Amino acid sequence: MNEHPHIEIMDTTLRDGEQTSGVSFVPHEKLMIARLLLEDLKVDRIEVASARVSEGELDAVRMICDWAARRGLLSRVEVLGFVDGHTSVDWIYNAGCRVINLLAKGSEKHCAFQLKKTMQAHLEDIRVVVQYAHERDMDVNLYLEDWSNGIKDSPDYVFGLMDGLQEVGIRRFMLPDTLGILNPLQVIEYMRKMKKRYPNVHFDFHAHNDYDLAVSNVLAAVLSGVKGLHTTINGLGERAGNAPLASVQAILKDHFHAITNIDESRLNDVSRVVESYSGISIPANKPIVGDSVFTQVAGVHADGDSKNNLYYNDLMPERFGRVREYALGKTSGKANIRKNLESLGLELDEDSMRKVTERIIELGDRKELVTQEDLPYIVSDVLKHDGVHNKVKLLSYFVTLAQGLKPMATLSIEIDGQTYQESSSGDGQYDAFVRALRKIYKGILNRKFPMLLNYAVTIPPGGRTDAFVQTVITWSFEGREFRTRGLDADQTEAAIKATIKMLNLIEE
C-alpha cells in the first residue's frame, strides 16, 4: 500500500441505505441529502437510486440530476441499473443521469441459478448494455454482485468475467461482499488476487455488516490496494447495514494516513439530518456521531484531561463539529463538575464545589441524568439557600396518593429550634402538604401564612424531562410579592423545596 493512498468515497445512502427496513426517502429529502453529501461532506460520488423502481424514484433522480447539472456535479451522480438490454439505460438517461452502475452476477451460483445462463451468455448480455450506454454518452461502472462468494467458490468464473470485460470501457469494477460473509483476512487474500491479476483496474469495495465486520473489511480492502470504498451515513443498509462513513473516514485518516476529500467537520450534522429523515435512531455509543462518544463519565478521566490531556486520543470532537462533554452523575467527582463550570464561565470555591458535588452525586444515586444545562440551576439551588442558617428546616414528610381518596400529607418541621408535626388532606399531594403547614403556622403559632399566587413548573432550558423540573412559586405576604424556586427530579419535591425557601425568607 502507498504511504498516503488517495481513497475515493462513493456514498450509497440514497440507494443501498434506503434498503434499510422501514426507510423510504421522499424526493425532496433525497435532494437535500444529495446536496449535503456532495457540497458539505464532499464525497466523491453518490449512488442515488435503482432504475425502474417507481415514478417517485424517477422524480427524485430527475430533481437531483437537475440540481447537480447546474452545479457542475452531474458526473458524480450514479444510478444502479440492470443487465436488461436498453431498459435501465433509457430509464437512467431520461432521468438526466449520465453514470450507470451496472449490476452483473459476480458468482457462478447466481448466474446459473438466478439467471439460468452460462458465464459466456451473461458476458454477452453485459457487453450489449455497456455498448448501448456508451452510445448514449454514459459512463459505466460494474458491480459484480455476490463477488465474495464468487471469488471463494468459483474464482474461474470471476476471472473469466473480468477477462471478458477488460476492453469494453468499464471505468470501475465494484466488488461487493453482498451477504456480508467475509472477514478481514479473507478480504486481503481475495482482493490481492484481484489486484495482482488486474493491476491497472480501479476496484471499489462494497461491504455489508452482517458479522459487524464492515469497517474492518473496508480497511483490509484499503490495505490490499483498492481505490474506492462504498459507505452510507450512519451505516444504513439492508439487513445489518453498510460501512458507516464517519467510522471509515476516521480510521482511514488516523490509522492509514489515507487521503480523502471528506470534510470531517460536517459529519455529525449530516448524520443528524439522515437520522431525522430515515427515522432510524443513532445509538448513543456509535463511534464519531453517537450522543455519548465524546462524554467523559468518570471523574478521574476529567481530572486526567486537566493534567496534560491524559485521556485524549486523536478523535478530538472538534474535528467532527462537536465538543467534549463531562457527564454529571454519581461518578462525576469535582473534576467533571469543574470542567462543566469552566465551559459555562462559572468559578466556585472549594466549599461550594463540595456542596454542588454532593448534590449531583445524590441525584446520580437516584439514576437521574444531569446535563450541563442543568448545572447553573443546581448551583443556584444549592448555594442560594445552603441550609446552615435557615430558621425553618423540613425534618421529614410523607405524602400519599390512593385511588378514590384525597391525598394526605404528614410533615415534621423545625421552626426556630422547635419541632412541630401536622397532617392534612388536600386536592393534591402538594396542596395537602401546604394545608398541613398552614395548620402549624395559623393554628399552633397563630401567625400569618403567605398566599400562593402562581405555581409554574418548567424543565430548565436544554435539560431533560427525566432529570429535573423547576417549580417557581409566586407568593404574596404583607403587601409584597416574591418568588421562590425549587429544583428536583420530582415535581412535588421541587414545590416543597420552593415552599421551605419561602418560609425562610419570611423568617428573615
N, C-alpha and C positions, 0 to 999 in steps of 0.2 A: 504494500500500500504506500502511496506517496505520503510524504511527511505532512503535507497540508492538502488533502484531497478536496476538490470542489464538488459538493453534492447538490444535485438538482432535486428540489422537493415538488412532488405533484400531490396536491391535496384533493381527496375524493370524498370529502364530507357531503357534498351535494349529490353524489351518485351512490357510492357504496355506504356512506354514512346514513343516507336516507333509507337504507335497507334494514336499519335497526328496527326491531319490533315496536310498532306504535308511533313511529316517526314519519311525518309527512310535511314537507315544507310547501307552502303556497308560493306562487310565482314571485311576489314582492319580497318574501323572506329569502328566497334563493338569490334574488338580485342583491339584496343587502349583504348577505354572507359572501357572495362572489366579490363584491366591492371591497369588503373588509379583508378577504384573503389576498387579493391581488394588490390593492393600493395601500392597505395598512400593514398587513403582515409581510407582504412582498414575497409570497410563494411564487415559484417559477411557473407553475401550471395548475389549472384546476379542471377536474372532471365533474361536469355539472348535471349529467342526466344519462339515461339509457334511451336509445332510439325506439320509436314506435310504442311507447308506454301509454300515453294518453294525450288528449288535447291540452290539458293543463300543463303537462310536461313540455309540450311543443311551445306553448305561450311563454313558459319560463325561460326556455333556451333562446327563443327569439328576443326576449327582453334583455337577457344577459349579453347576447351577442351584439345587439344594437348598441348597448352601453359600451361594451368592450371595443367595438369598432371605432366609436367616437373618441375613445381614449388611446387608441393605438395598441390595444391589448388582445386583439382577436386571435392572434396566433397562439395565445396561451390558454385558450378555452377549448376543452375537448369533450367529446360525447362518445359513450360506448355504443358500438354498432356490432352487427352480427353478420355472419357469412351467409347472406341471403340474396345473392345477386345484386340488383340495383336498389333494393327496397330501403335498407338502412342508410346507404349513401345519399339517396334522394331525400330522405326524411331529414337527415342532418344538414345537408346542403340548403334545403328550403327553410330550415330554421335559422340560417345565417351563420352556421358554424363551419369552419374550414379544417378541422382536425378530427379524424375518426380514430378511436381506439378499438380496433377490430378484435372481437373475441373468438379465438380459434381454440381447438381442442389440443391441450398440451400433454395428454396421456393417451396411450393406445386404448385403454379401457373406455374412456369417454368417447373416443372416436368410433370404436367398434360397437359399443352397446347403446350409446345415445344417438349417434348419427347413423349407425349401421353402415359405415363406409370404411374403405381401406384408407391408409395414410395417403396414398397417391391420389385417390379421388378427392379427399379433403384438401390436399395441396392444390389441386387444380381449381377447386371452388374458391380458395383463398386468393389465388392469383387473379381470378376474374374480378373479384371485389376490389382488390388493390389497383388493378389496371383502370377500372372504371372510376375509382376515387381520384386517381391521378389525372384522368381525362377531365375531371371537374375541378382540377387545380386544388385538390385537397391533400394534406399531409396524412400519412398513415402510421400509426403505432400499432403493434400487435401484442395482444395478451395471449399467452399460452396457458389457457385455463387448466387447472389441476396439474401444473408443471411439477409440483413437489412429488406427487405420486408418480408422474410420468418419468422423472429422472431417477426415481428409486426403482420402479418396477419395469419400465420399458425405455431405457436410455436410447436404444437404437431408434425407436420411434421419434423421440425428441430430436436427436441429431439428424435424422432423415428429414424432418420437417424444417429444421433450421437450414440444413444444406440446400434444400429446395427453394428457400426464400431469401437467400443471400443477395441475389442480384435483382430483386424486384422493386427496390426503393423504399423499404420499410425503415423509418427513422429510428425507432426504438423497439426493442424486444422486451416485453414486460413479463416478469416471471412471478406468478402468484403462488403463495402457499395457500391455495383456495380453501382447504379444510383445516388449516392450522395444525398440521401434523408434525412439522419439523422442529428439531432442537438446534441450537447454535452450531454445534459440531457438524451436524448434517448440512446446514446451510453453507458452512465454509467448504466442506467436501464437494458438494454438488455445484456450488457457484464457481469454485476454482476450476472444476472440469469445464464448465461453460466458457469461462474466460480463457482458459488455455486453448480450447478448440476454436474459439471465435474472438481473438484478442482485440479486434478493431470494432466490435459491435458495442453499441450503447445498450446496456442492460439496466432495467429498473427492477426493483424487488418490491413485492406487494405482500405484506404479512397479515395474517389473521391471528387472533389472540386466544384460541381455544384452550391452550395449555398455559396461558399467561406468559407466553414467551415472545410475543410480537416485538417488543422493543429489543430484547436480546437478539432475536433473529435478524432484525434490521441492522443492528450493529455488526453482527457476524457477516452480513452481506457487504457492508462497507469495508470491513477488513479484507474481503475477498475481491474487492475492486469494482463493485457496481457503481454506476454513475448517477443513478436516480433512485429515490425512495418514495413510496406512496404512504401518506398519512391521512388521518382525519382529526378534526378538532374534538377533544375530549375522548378520543378513542372510539367514537361512534362506529357502528358497522354491524353486519349480520352476525347473529349468534353472540359470541363474546367480544365482537368488535375488531377494530384495526389498531395499528400502532398510533398512539396519540402524538400529535405534532409537538406539543410542549416538551414531553419527555425526550423524544427523539432529538429535538434541537439542542436541549441542554447537554445531553450525553455526547452528541457529535462534537460540540464545541469544547466541552471540558475534558473529555477523555480521549478524543481522537484529533483535537485541534483542526477539525474539518471546517471548511468554509461554506457557508450557505448565505443566501440573501435575506434570511428571515430577520425581521425586526422584533427582537425578543420583548421589547417594552410593550408591545401591543398584544402579546399572547393572552394575558389574563382578561383584557377587555373583550377580545373576540370570543374567548371561551365562554364568557358570561352571556354574550348575545346568543351563541349557539345553544347554550343551556336553556335559555328562555324560549327560543323558537322551537327547540326539539321537545321540551318538556321532560328531558332526561337529566335528573339532578347530578351534579358533580359530587362524588364522595368527598367528605371533608379532608380525608388523608390522601387524596390523589396528588401525586407529585406536581409541583410547579403551580397548579391552578386550584388546588383544594383549599378550603377555608382555613384549615389548621396547620398547613405545612410550614408557615413562617411564624408560628406561635410557639414561644418557649413557655413551658408549663412549670418546670421545676425551678425553684428559686436559685439553686446552685448554678444553673445554666445562665440565668440573668446576671448573677454575680461574676461568672466567668467572662461574659460578654463585656463587662465593665473593666475587666483586667486583661487587656491585650487581646480581646476577641477570642477567648479560648474555645468557644463553642461555635465559631463561624466556619462555614465551608465556602466553596466557590458559588454556591447557589444563593447569591445575595438577592433578597427580594426586590431591590430597586432595579435589577436587571429586567424584571418582568412587570414593571409598573406597579409594584406592591411595596409594602413596608413591613418590617419585622414587628411583631406584637408580643407582648408578655402577658400570658394568661393570669387571671386573678382568681384564686381559689385557695383551698386548704394547703396546697403545696407551694404557694407563691413565695412566701418569705418577703423580707423587706426589699431585696434586690429587685424582684419583679415589680413590686409596687413603686419603688423609686424610679424605675425605668419608665413606667407609665406616667408618673407625675412629671418627670422631666419632659416628656413629649407634650404634656399639657402646659408646661411652663410653671408648674407649682413646686414650691420647696417647703419641706416640713422639717422641724427639729426632731431629734431622736424620740422624745416623749410622744409627740404627735404621731410619728411614724409607727411607734409601738401600738398606739390605740387604733389607728387605721388598720394595721396588720391584723390585730386581734379580731376586729370586726369582720374583715374579709375572710379570715380563717373560720370564724363562726358561721358565716354564710356558706362557705365551701363545705363544711361538715354536713350541711343540710342539702348538699348536692345542687346548690344554686350556682348558675354560671354568671360570673360578674364580668361585665365588659368595661373597656376603658372609658366609654361614655358614662358609665355609672359612677366612676371614681370621684368626680367633683362633688356629686351628691352625697356620697358616703363620707368624704372628708368634711363637708359642711355639717352633715348629720352628727358625726362623731365629735367634732371639735367645737361646734357652736354650743353644745349642751353636754359637757363632759361628765356631769353627774356628781362631781366631787362636792360642789357647794349647793346642790339642789336641796331645797327645803321639803320638796314633795318627792317621794320615791315610791314607785309601784313595787310592792314586795311580791305579790303573786295575784294571778287572776285565773278564772275558769269560766269559759262560755260554752253553752250547749245549744244544739240545734236539732230538734226532733220533729218528724212529720206530725202535723196536727196539733202541735204545742207551740206556744210562744217561746222564742229564745230566752234563755236565762243567763245571767252573769253574776258571779260571786267574786269579790275582789278584797285584797288586803293591801292597805296603803299606809305609808308613814308620812305624817304631816307635822313638821316641827318636832320631830323625835317621838311623836305619839302614834301608836298603831291603831287603825280603825278597820273594821270589816263590815261589809254590807252586801246584800243580794237584791236583785230586781229582775223583772221580766221586761221585755220591750218588743218593738216591732221588728227588730233585727238584732244581731249579736252586739253591734256597736251601740245601738240605741239602749239595749239592756245595760251595757257597761256604764254609759253616761247617766242613766237613771239611778244606778247604784251609787255613783259618785255624788249625784245631787242629794241623795238621802243623807250622805255623810256631811256635806257642806251645809245644806239647809236644815236638815232635821237634827243633826247632832251638834254641829258647830255654830248653827244659826248665822251662817254667812251667805253672802250673795254668790251665785254661780253664774258665770258668763253665759250669754245666749249664743247659740250656734247660728250663724247667718248663712254660711255656704260651705259645702263639702265637695271637694273635687278630687278625683282620682285620675292620675296620669301615669304613663310609662316615661321615665326620663328619656330625653331625646337621644336616639341611637341605641337605647337599651333594648332588652328583650323581654317579652311577656313572661318568660319563665324565670326571670331574675328578680326584678324589682317593680314595685308600684310605689308611687309617691302620692301621699294624701296631703292635700293642703286644705286646712280648715280656717274659715274666717269667723272671728268671734267679735262680739260686742260686749264691753264691760265698762261701766261707769262713764258712759258717754264717748268712748273711743273704740275704734275698730282696729283689729290687728290680726295677723295670720301666723299660724304655726304649721310646720311641715313634719311629716313622719315618713320614713323610708324603710321598707321591709319587703320581703318576698310575699308576705300575706297582707291582704288589704285591711283586714280588721286590726291586725297588729300595728300596721302603719298608722291607722287612725288613732289607736290608743296611744302610740308614742307622741303623736302630734298633740293629743289632749294633755298628757303629762307635762309636755313642754309649756303648754298654755298655763297650767296651774302654777308652774314655777315662775313664769313671767308675772302673773298677778301677785304672787307672794313677794316678788321684788318690789 
